[in-house]
Amino acid sequence: MGAFLARILSWLASAFGIQLSASVAQFVANRVVLYTLFVVILPVILNNLLVTLYQEIMTIVSNKVTGSGFQPMTASLSGCTGYLAGLLNIPECFSMLLSASAFRVALKFIPFIRL
């Protein structure tokens, strides 16, 4: 009787072990698929979606701006003026001023900081 009981228990243990290993393998496979989706595929899809949305918005805005007769204002430093501006480091000064302004605006978004 003891040998029979041992065989039945060993069969049940092996069946339980097979079922457990199959469920663990399925769990790991599901996690690998989800990890691949969220780390590799989802950022690419979101990036493509946001870039497409941005391009469409910029196309609409540029069509509206060109239709209204608005002329963009840009400072073009060329020739002698560009040479003098380079000697006086004017582009670097503008860069520092705009960076400081952007830094101040960014600090205003942080709560509990007084400026």
C-alpha positions, 0 to 999 in steps of 0.5 A: 500500500505504501508504494502505491500511495508513493506513486500516486503522490509522486504523480500528483506532485509531477502534475502540479510541478508541470502546471506550476512551471507552465503558469510561470512560463506564461507569466514570464512571457506575458511580462516580456511582451508587456515590457517590449510594448511599453519600452520599445513600441509605445514611445515610438508610436507616441513620438510619431503621433506627437510629431504629426500633431505638431507638424499639422498645427505648425502648417495651419498656423503658418497658413494663417500667418502668411494669409494675414499679411504678417511679416516676421521680424528677424535680425540678420547680421551680415557683412560689416554689421555681422563682423562688428557684432561678432567682435562685440560678442552681441550674439553671446550676450543675447543668448545669455539674456534669453537663457536668464529670462527662460531660467527665471520663468522656469523658477516661477513655476516652482512653488514656494520660491520667491523671486 
